[in-house]
Amino acid sequence: MPASGCFGPELGALLPVHELGALVTKTVFATVRSGNPAHRITEAADGMLNSVGIPSPGIAEFRAQVLPQYLATSVPTIISIGGLTVAEYWAAADQLAGHGATAVEVNVSCPNLEHGGLAIGTDPTTVERVVSGVVARSDVPVFVKLTPNVTSIAEIARAAEHAGATAITVANTFPAMSVDVTHRSAVLGNGVGGLSGPAVKPIALRLVWQAAQAVDIPVIGCGGITTARDALEFLLAGATAIQVGTANFTRPYAMAQIVRGLGPLLAASGTMTVSDVIGSLRV
């Protein structure tokens, strides 16, 4: 499936979306957000830096204009929701209940305005409070997308599981920066952004492996996946499914290539199904 913010329904004409397991929407907030100042995206060595700031049309506009485009694909749709306070997450879940989503993915990498601007996902108590409230308000499974910027990904994963999460997504982007030497300024309008792409894959793999050992619910692996072999590495590390992000920007058909390449790769190793390799990494 695509990572949140890395696919839009307008790309459905460019690849066979029916081959994907699900579609994940861009993170939507209960209210309208404009996002960060330009520049919002820049290239990095083996990856990409983004500081989009998650602009959002708000739930009402999202339900009226955006969600119907996803649902029209007939592929399971996972709605990513965000919030700057605990109550905002709950409000988004309230307003989306009963509107056709297959699941909700709670993006807990958003700044927490109630506690000094730290990401909500860095505090297990806050994660548990957010997730339990969303679960109580949702009529579909609830996934939780974790931030990698924590001392222990296992502790946050267990908090999400304890709160009733159906699965966790590991992980979001890594804080990074790009500098324009000529003008002695930051390239991104917000100064810092999130690093994604092949550069972060080894770190994301470790986080997936640690999270999968800590919880009994499924782990969705995310971070630098560009090929079927990358996907297989995440499955071996314990991921039950994968999300593809940055690769979609340069190769909109990347997900279809990964899906089609995984079968032959498994067969070549003497394995016939994905379930045979999940979590089979020997350490």
C-alpha positions, 0 to 999 in steps of 0.5 A, a space after each residue: 500500500 502507499 504511505 500516507 501523503 505519497 499517493 493520490 487517487 488521480 494516480 490510479 490511471 497510471 498503475 493497476 491499483 486493484 493489485 494493491 492491498 489498500 490505499 492510504 489517504 493523505 493525513 486529514 485533520 478535523 479542521 483546515 490547515 495550510 501547511 508549511 511555507 515553501 520550499 516544502 520538498 528537496 532532494 537528498 542523497 539517496 532520498 528526499 526531505 519534505 516539510 509539507 506540514 500536512 495541509 488539510 482541507 478539513 474533514 467536511 471537505 475531505 468527505 465531500 471531495 476527496 474520499 469519494 475518489 478513493 472509494 471509487 477505486 474499489 480498493 480498501 481505503 485507509 484514512 490517515 488522521 492527524 491532530 495537534 491535540 488529543 481532542 482533535 484526533 477524537 474529533 476527526 474519528 467522530 466525523 469519519 465514522 460510518 463513511 466507508 473507510 476500511 480502516 483508520 491510520 492514526 498519525 501520531 507524529 504530529 506536534 503536541 500543542 498541549 505539551 511544548 510542541 513535542 510529537 504526540 507519538 513520543 509519549 506512551 501515555 499520550 499515545 495510549 490516550 489518543 488511540 483508545 479514544 479513536 478506537 472507541 469512536 471508530 467502527 473500523 480497525 485502527 492502525 497507528 503510525 509511529 514516529 521513529 524519534 523515540 528512545 524505545 519504539 517497543 515501548 510506544 508500540 506496546 502502548 498502541 497495542 494496549 490502547 486497542 490498535 489493530 496494527 502499527 505502521 513503523 515508521 514515519 520520516 526522520 528529522 533532517 536538514 538541508 543547507 544552501 551554502 551559497 545563500 547561507 540559508 536552510 533549503 526548506 522553508 520550515 528549516 527542518 523536514 523529514 528524511 525518507 527514501 533508501 537512505 533510511 531503510 536500514 534504520 527503519 528495518 531495525 525499528 520494524 524488527 524491534 516493534 515486531 518482537 514487542 507486540 502481538 498485533 501486525 506491523 506494517 513496515 515503511 521506510 525506503 522500500 523501492 524494490 521487491 527485495 526491499 519488501 522481502 527484507 521487511 517481511 523477514 524482519 517481522 512486517 506483515 505488510 508494507 507501505 511505499 512512499 518516496 519511490 512513488 514520486 519518481 516511479 508512480 508504478 513502483 508499487 505494482 513492480 514490487 507486487 509483481 516482483 515479490 512472487 518470483 523472488 519468493 519462488 526463487 528462494 523455495 517459498 510459495 507464500 508471504 506468510 511463510 517468511 514473515 518474521 523468519 529472520 535469524 539473528 
